[in-house]
Amino acid sequence: MPSRTLPTFTRAEVESHNSAKSCYVTIKTKVYDVTDFADDHPGGADLLLEYAGKDVEEILKDPTSHPHSEAAYEVLDESLVGFVVPEKSSSNGSADKVNGDVAPALDGDSYTHPRTGMSCEEDLSKDTDPDSDYKKHKFLDLSRPLLPQVWFGGFSKEFYLDQVHRPRHYKGGKSAPLFGNFLEPLSLTPWWVVPTIWLPASAYGVSIAAQGLSAPATFGYWGFGLFFWTLIEYFMHRFLFHLDGYLPDNRVGITLHFLLHGIHHYLPMDKYRLVMPPTLFVALAAPFWKFAHSVIFWNWHGAVAAYCGGVVGYVLYDMTHYFLHHENLPLWYKQLKKYHLQHHYFDYELGFGVTSKFWDDIFGTALPTMVKTT
């Protein structure tokens, strides 16, 4: 689902659209152009024009005046033209543009993202009420196993992609049921399992590689593998995990997408479904082993060293990914954390780098600089 580019307006600019020729209204940060709707307004155009350039949230909910129906809000959603930016965030007084609906601040700023409803980092930990969420969206009931619901849900691809990228948070920071049977433990992985298993295995592989290489050559091949992993990380995240536009519009494609990466975007703060389960990595280990020996076909020991460097790169990726979601980090990592959370809560079609944004910059998929309110 492609993102849109919508402008932001100062409050003064919104207030200037206060006539029948150009009538804007707002609800919080959302700006709507209701010029064409004025003549169709049930209360008459004059009543609507009384609120031209103003915020209409209270009047829409006023029981004395007229509590508006869901249909009224649907009309407004179709008229969305931009977002209000606080005056102090616009240094030159003109409207800035951001790629996507609006930039979620996720660091205490005052924006509210219109799709996800997120306005600050604390929102990431607010429990989602399963009953009200299911009644509103008719997607998945968080209190029941998710996988059967995805398989039997009959969702269209468009509906599924829209819903799976609206983050939910399961109650108490626990994990929502996925299988609901004996397979459930296989889908839950604490972060420390990844380095515990794969770092010793990588060290053993390096020791084998070193038997046929000099120390500088071993380090060189290992470093190449580590660097090459960053490219694999980027391409996997962009072209495998986010195969959204090319996803088959059937339950097989949708279910595989959900298992591979959709569940992470649906429940991004789930601590136990954030790193790759060892069972899945074991399944991927053989293809990656073949790939390493295909790339470095001239030296078996060099391929082993590069493979081990790639494994360490994967471990660093998974640990970084976990810490970006769940830990307070040094200054540089705070910027990386904000960047990654914007991938989740702003525009999932950009920002595929996790350990760094290097390849995003190279391939033109970097998230734009966010508008700041400080």
N, C-alpha and C positions, 0 to 999 in steps of 0.2 A: 504494500500500500504506500504509494509515494507520499512524501512529506510535502507540505506547502510552504511557500515563502510569504509570510504576512508581515506587514509593517507594524511598528509600535508608534503610538501617538502620545504626545504630552496631553495633560488634561485640558490645557488651553486650546489645543488643536481640536479636540473632540467638541468642546463647547462652541467652537466657531461653526460647526455644522448644525445649525439650529433653525433651519428654514425648510419650507416645503420642497425647495430645490435640492437640498442636501440635508437629510435628517439622520443624525447618529444618536444612538443611546448606548449606555454601558450597563453591564452587571459586573461589579468588581473590576477585574482587569480586562474583561472582554469588551470589544467595541463592535457594535452592529450597525450596519447601514440599512435603515428601515424606510428609506425614501419611497421605494416602489410599493411598499406594503401599506403606506399611510392611507390611501383611498379605500383599501380593503379592510381596514381596522374596524371591528364590530362596533366600537364606541365612536367611530368617526375620526376623520383625519385631524380635526382641531384638537381633540383630546390627546392624541398621540403627540402632536406638535408642541403641546404644553411642556412635554418632557424632552424636547429636542436638545441634544447636547448634554443631557443629564444622566444620572444613574437611576435606573428604574427597578432595582432589586426590591425595594420596600413596597412600592406601589403594586408590583406584580403579586406580592404575598399579602397585601392588605385585605382582610376579610370584609371590611366595610365597603371598600371600593368595588373590588371584584377579584376573588382569588382565581388566578389564571390556571388553565389546564396544561397538561403535558404538551398538547398540540401547539400552544402558544410558544413554549420553549423550543419546540422543533422548528417553528418558523424562524425564531431568532437564530438558532444554530445554522440555518441555511443562509443567514445574512451576516455571518461573522466576517469581519474585514480586517481585524487587527487587535492590538492589545494596548492598554494604557501603561505607559512607563512613568515612574515617578520623576518629577521635574529634575531632581538632583542627579539622576542617572544620565541625563542627556546634556553633554557638555556644550553642544552648540545650538541647543534649542530645537533641533530638527529631529525627525523620527528616524531611528536606526532600524535596520532590518535584521532579522534572524532567520536562519534556515529551519523551517519546521513550524509547529504551532506557536510555541513561545519557549523561551529559555527558562527551565526550572532552576532556581538558584541553588537549592540543596546545601546552602551554607548559611542560612539564616536570613537571606534576602526576602523581599516581600511579594514575589511573584507566586501565583498559583498556576500550575500547568493545567490547561483545560482538559487534556485527555486523561491524565493520570491522577489529577487532584493533588499532586505533591507541591508543597511550597517550601519545605525545609527538610534537613536531614532527619529530624526527629519523626517526620511523617513516615519514614521507611519502617518504623517499628510499631506503628499503630495497628492494632489487630483489625482484621477484616471480619465483619459479622457475616457468617456463612449464609444465614437465612435471607437477610436483606440483599446481599450481593447476588444470590441466586435468583431471587424474585425480580430484581432490577434487570439483570443482564441475561438471564436464562442460558448461562454457559455451564459452569461446573459448580457442583455443591462441594465445598471444601470439607464437609464432615463425612463424605463418603469416598471410597477409592476412586482416584481420578482417572486411571487408565481405562477402565470399562466405560466411563462416561464419555471419554474422548472417542473411543472406538464405536460406541453405539449412539453417539450424539447426533449424527447426521448433519454436522456443521458444514456450511460452505467454507471454502478457503478464505474468502474475504472476511466473513464473520469471525472465523477462528483466529486469523492473524490480528484482527482488531482487538479481540478479547484477550488473547494470550500475551499481548504487549501492554495490557493495563495491569500494573503490578498489584498483587494481593499480599497480605501478610497473615500467615496462619497464627492462630491464637497462642499467646504465651511464648512465641519464638520456637515452637515445636515444628515438626515436619508433618505436613498433611499426608494422609494415606495415599499411596500410589497404587500398589497391587492389592492390598488388603488380605494377603495370604502369606504363605511361607517364604515367598520371594521378597517380601518387604525389606528384610535386613540387607539383602544384596544391593539395594538402591540407596542405602544410607552409609556415608563415608565421612568420618571425622578428618579434618585437614591433616593431622599429624600422621595418619596412615601412609600418605603419599611419600614423604621423605623417609619414613621408617623402612619402607619396602624398597624404594627405587634408588636411594643414594648408596646403600651398601652394594646393591647389584651393579650400579654404575662403577663404583670403585673397583669391584672385582674385574669388570670388563676392561678397565683401564690397565690394571695389572697384567692382564693377558696381552693387551695391545703392546705394552711396553717391552714385552719379551722379543718383539720383532722390530722395534723402532728405537731410535735414540730418544733421549729425554726431550730435546727441542721439537723433534718431529711428532712425538706423542702429544705434547702440549699444543702444537700447531693444528694437528688433526682434530684434537678435542675442542679447541677454540673455534675451529671452523664449524664443527657440529653444533656447538652452543649458539653461534651466530645464525647458522642456517635454521635452527629451530624457530627463531623469531619470525622468519619468513613463513615457515609452516604454520606457526601460531596465527599469523595474520590471514593466510589463505584459508585455513580451516574455519576460522571464525567468520570470515566474510562469505566464502563460497560453499561451505558445508553446513555450518550451524545456522547461517542466515540465508538459506536457499529459498527465501520467502516468495519472491516473485515467480520462481520456477517450480514451486511446490505443486505436485499433482492435486487436483481438486477432488480428492477422494479420501476415504478414511484411512487407507494404508499410508499414504503420504503424510496426512495430518498427524496420525498417531506416531509415526517415526520421527517427525519433526518435534513433536511434544516430548518424546523420550530423550531425544538427542540434545535439545537446547531450549525448546519451548517452555518446559517446566521451570527452567531457571529464570526466564523472563516473567513467567507467571507468578513465581514465588522467589524473587531474587534474594531475599534475606534468609532463606532456608540454609542453616549452617551445615546440614548433612547431605545436601544434594547440590553442593557448590563445586567440589572437586570431583575429578573423574574416579568412579569406582575401579578398584584394581581389576575386577573381572573384565571391564570394558578395555582397560589399557592392555591387558594380556592379549585380548583379541586383536588389538592394533599393533602389538609389538612385532609380530612376524612380518606384516607388510612393511613396516618402517625398517626392519632389519634388511629386507630385500632391497628396499629403496636406497639405503645407505651403501650397500655393496654395489648397486647399479651406478650410483654417482661416483664413488671412489672405487672403480672396478680394477685399478692397477695395483692396489695394495690392500690385502686382506686385513692386516693389522691396523692400517690407517682407517679403514672403514669401521673397524670395531671401536677405535678411539673416537671417531666422529660420531658414531651411534651413541656412545656413552655421553659425549658432550651434549647431544640432542636430548638424552634422557634427563640430564641435569637441567637443561633449559626448560623441559616440560615441568619438572618439579618446581623450579622457580616460578614458572607461569601459574601453576595451580596454587602455590602458597601466596603469590602476589594477589591473585584473584580473590582468594579468601580474605586476606588482610585488607584489601581495598573495600570489601563489603563490611567487615566486622571489627576492625581495629583502628585506634588512633595512631597516626603515623607522623613521621618527620615532615618538615615543610615541603620537600620535593614530592614526597609520596602523597601529601594532602592534595596537591594539584593533580596528580595522576588519579587519585580517588575521585575527585570532583569530575574529572574527564570521563572516567568509566561510568560513574553514576548517571552522567548526562546521556550516555549511550542507552541506559535502561529507561530513564525517565524523560528524555527529550526526543531523541531521534535514533531509533535502533538501526537505521540504515546507514549510519555513519559511526565513526569511532570504534573500529574493530581491534585496534591495538590494546592489549591489556598490560603487558610489562612495560611498554612504551608506546608513544604515538609516532615513532619513526616511520614505519611503513605507511601509516595513514597520510603523513605528509608527502611521502614519495608518490603514492598512488592517488592522491587527491580525495581521500575519504575522511579527512580530519574534521572533527566537529568545529564549528565556527566559534570565535571568541564570544563568550556570553556577555550580554549587557549587565553591568554591575550597578548596584544601588548604593555603593559606598564611595 
